[in-house]
Amino acid sequence: MSVNKVIYGTDVLIDLTSDTVTPNALLNGFTAHDKSGNIINGTLEQSGVSSKNVQFYKGIGYVRATSYTSTDVSITVEKSGTYNISWIGFRQSTGGTNGSQLYINGSAYGSSNTSFTSSYSQSNTLSNVSLNEGDVIVVRARSRSTSYYMFVGGLIIEEV
């Protein structure tokens, strides 16, 4: 027996009479009910969605230090795999040695980036980095002196 309305007293609690769900409009593995109240098993296959892991840090961290100092810009890896890692650095002053450095589980990874091509920002990318679930990725930064800031942000890890 199919039911298309659930009524309590004079109130209609559920009314399926105008529902248009069909099996090919519902993802495989999900269920719903048609307008007669019959159960529908989804048949639509998911496509165009990547199963690759992408994580990012929202926000900016900064330091006023002449040695590489930890920032709040960090990610804890959710899934083991091979990743491309990128972030952006911004300096307050054009002079002196400003830079950023990636650390994985407390150890420096790759080389520090202190080169700015006549600008106040730098883009940094490390490719094909093997990471394990639970690894902690942190961007550290240094400024030309304690009177100036070095900012970092936009940390993204994307599974290759």
C-alpha positions, 0 to 999 in steps of 0.5 A: 500500500503506497501513501502519498500524504501523512495527515494528523488530524486536519494537518497535512504533515507530509505531501508527496503528490508533487514530488518529482524524484526519479531513480536517475535523478538520485545518486546511486546508494541514496533512497527517496520516495516518489509521489505515491510514497514508493521507495526509490533507489538512486541509480545516478553515478557521480561524475566530475567530482575528484576523489583527490584530497585538497586542504587549505588554510584560511587566513594569514599569519605573520612574524616580526623576527629575523629567524624562521618563526612559526606562524598559525598557518598550518594544516594537519594532513587528513589522508596519506599521499603525494601532494603539491604544496603552495603558499604565498608570502608578503613582506612589509619592506623591500629591503633586507632578508625576508622569507618563508620556509615550509616545515613538516612535523617540525623539520624544515622541508625544501629550501627557504624562499627569500627571493622577491622579484621587485615586489612585496609578494612571493609565490611558493610551490613544492611538488610531489611531496610524500605526506602521511595522515597526521603530518603537520605542515607549518609555514614559518617566516622571517622578516628583515628586522623586528621592526617589520612584518613578514606575512604568509598565507594561502597554504594549500595541499593538493593530492597529485 
